[in-house]
Amino acid sequence: MRLFVAFELPDRVREAIADALASLSAQLPPARWIPGENLHLTLAFLGEVAADGVPALHSALHRVFEGAELHRLTLGSGGTSPPCRPARLAYVSVEGGGELAAVRGGVQRACAKALGRRPEHRTFHPHVTVARARRRWPREAVEKFLASTADLEQTWRVRRGLLVESRLHPDGARYSVVEVYPLEGPGAD
C-alpha cells in the first residue's frame, strides 16, 4: 500500500481554495490541478507499506493524535517550488506554529518506530499542493498565481488526522482513507 499521513481540510477551506483558483487555472500554463476532495496537509509520506505493517502503524498513529496539542491552522499565501525560479509545483502555505511542528515530529517518530524505517524526510514546509505543472511555469505565470492566492486567510480547528492510501492512475492519484484519528488532546473540541 502506498500511504501518507495527513490532516484533512474542512469543506469551507477547500471551497475557498477552489474559488481562488477557479478562473486562474485557465489563465496559466497547463498543469494537473488537484481536485478539491484531494486537498490535504501532508504530515508524512510513507511510500510502500506492507498490509501486515498497517496495524502497528495504526496503533502508533492513534497514540500521537489522541494526545495532539493542536488547536488551529491557517492558510497562508500561495507559493511555488522551486522558489524564485520557473515552477513545477503550486501550493498554498499553512501556518500552525510550534504545535503543528510538534505533531508532525510525533507522526514521523511513530511511523519510524512502527515501520522500522523513517518516512520520506524533507524539511517541513506545511502546505497544500494545488497543482503540478507538466512544464515549468515562467515567471509571469508564477507571479499571477502568487497574486491570486495572497489573501486566502482561512482559519480552522483541526479535528482529525488521516492515514491515506494513494493509488496512482494516468489521470492523477486516487485517495482512500485507511484510518481516521480524532484529535483528543488539549484544545480538542
GIQUI-V95893 format. One record per residue. N is the residue number from 1. RES is the residue in three letters. PHI is phi in degrees with one decimal (999 if undefined). Layout:
[[N | RES | PHI] [N | RES | PHI]]
This chain:
[[1 | MET | 999] [2 | ARG | -93.2] [3 | LEU | -121.9] [4 | PHE | -146.9] [5 | VAL | -111.5] [6 | ALA | -149.5] [7 | PHE | -100.3] [8 | GLU | -78.8] [9 | LEU | -107.3] [10 | PRO | -63.3] [11 | ASP | -54.6] [12 | ARG | -65.1] [13 | VAL | -72.9] [14 | ARG | -61.9] [15 | GLU | -66.0] [16 | ALA | -62.2] [17 | ILE | -65.4] [18 | ALA | -60.5] [19 | ASP | -63.1] [20 | ALA | -65.9] [21 | LEU | -99.0] [22 | ALA | -51.2] [23 | SER | -87.8] [24 | LEU | -65.8] [25 | SER | -59.0] [26 | ALA | -76.1] [27 | GLN | -94.1] [28 | LEU | -110.8] [29 | PRO | -59.2] [30 | PRO | -53.7] [31 | ALA | -156.1] [32 | ARG | -92.8] [33 | TRP | -82.8] [34 | ILE | -76.1] [35 | PRO | -61.3] [36 | GLY | -51.9] [37 | GLU | -69.5] [38 | ASN | -98.2] [39 | LEU | -70.4] [40 | HIS | -162.3] [41 | LEU | -109.3] [42 | THR | -74.4] [43 | LEU | -100.3] [44 | ALA | -159.4] [45 | PHE | -98.1] [46 | LEU | -97.6] [47 | GLY | 72.3] [48 | GLU | -73.9] [49 | VAL | -130.8] [50 | ALA | -64.5] [51 | ALA | -56.3] [52 | ASP | -74.3] [53 | GLY | -89.7] [54 | VAL | -66.9] [55 | PRO | -58.4] [56 | ALA | -65.8] [57 | LEU | -63.7] [58 | HIS | -58.2] [59 | SER | -60.7] [60 | ALA | -65.3] [61 | LEU | -69.6] [62 | HIS | -56.7] [63 | ARG | -64.0] [64 | VAL | -63.9] [65 | PHE | -74.0] [66 | GLU | -67.7] [67 | GLY | -106.9] [68 | ALA | -63.4] [69 | GLU | -105.4] [70 | LEU | -132.5] [71 | HIS | -99.5] [72 | ARG | -139.0] [73 | LEU | -121.9] [74 | THR | -135.0] [75 | LEU | -68.9] [76 | GLY | -100.9] [77 | SER | -95.8] [78 | GLY | -73.5] [79 | GLY | -154.4] [80 | THR | -137.2] [81 | SER | -135.9] [82 | PRO | -70.5] [83 | PRO | -70.2] [84 | CYS | 61.8] [85 | ARG | -142.8] [86 | PRO | -53.1] [87 | ALA | -104.0] [88 | ARG | -114.5] [89 | LEU | -133.5] [90 | ALA | -118.1] [91 | TYR | -148.9] [92 | VAL | -118.6] [93 | SER | -72.2] [94 | VAL | -128.8] [95 | GLU | -112.5] [96 | GLY | -153.0] [97 | GLY | 62.5] [98 | GLY | -64.4] [99 | GLU | -63.5] [100 | LEU | -65.3] [101 | ALA | -61.9] [102 | ALA | -66.5] [103 | VAL | -64.5] [104 | ARG | -60.9] [105 | GLY | -62.4] [106 | GLY | -62.9] [107 | VAL | -63.8] [108 | GLN | -60.3] [109 | ARG | -64.7] [110 | ALA | -62.7] [111 | CYS | -65.6] [112 | ALA | -61.4] [113 | LYS | -67.2] [114 | ALA | -69.6] [115 | LEU | -99.2] [116 | GLY | 75.7] [117 | ARG | -157.7] [118 | ARG | -74.4] [119 | PRO | -65.2] [120 | GLU | -50.0] [121 | HIS | -114.4] [122 | ARG | -137.7] [123 | THR | -58.0] [124 | PHE | -84.3] [125 | HIS | -122.6] [126 | PRO | -57.8] [127 | HIS | -160.9] [128 | VAL | -114.6] [129 | THR | -70.7] [130 | VAL | -115.3] [131 | ALA | -158.4] [132 | ARG | -123.7] [133 | ALA | -83.8] [134 | ARG | -71.3] [135 | ARG | -121.8] [136 | ARG | -56.1] [137 | TRP | -77.5] [138 | PRO | -72.4] [139 | ARG | -52.5] [140 | GLU | -64.3] [141 | ALA | -68.5] [142 | VAL | -60.3] [143 | GLU | -61.6] [144 | LYS | -64.4] [145 | PHE | -62.3] [146 | LEU | -61.7] [147 | ALA | -64.8] [148 | SER | -76.9] [149 | THR | -116.9] [150 | ALA | -78.2] [151 | ASP | -124.4] [152 | LEU | -72.8] [153 | GLU | 32.9] [154 | GLN | -106.5] [155 | THR | -117.9] [156 | TRP | -147.7] [157 | ARG | -86.8] [158 | VAL | -74.8] [159 | ARG | -110.7] [160 | ARG | -161.9] [161 | GLY | -101.1] [162 | LEU | -133.8] [163 | LEU | -104.7] [164 | VAL | -124.2] [165 | GLU | -96.2] [166 | SER | -115.2] [167 | ARG | -111.7] [168 | LEU | -81.6] [169 | HIS | -135.1] [170 | PRO | -56.1] [171 | ASP | -92.7] [172 | GLY | 124.9] [173 | ALA | -72.2] [174 | ARG | -117.6] [175 | TYR | -107.7] [176 | SER | -139.0] [177 | VAL | -76.5] [178 | VAL | -92.0] [179 | GLU | -144.7] [180 | VAL | -119.5] [181 | TYR | -125.5] [182 | PRO | -62.3] [183 | LEU | -79.7] [184 | GLU | -124.2] [185 | GLY | -78.1] [186 | PRO | -54.2] [187 | GLY | 92.7] [188 | ALA | -75.3] [189 | ASP | -72.5]]
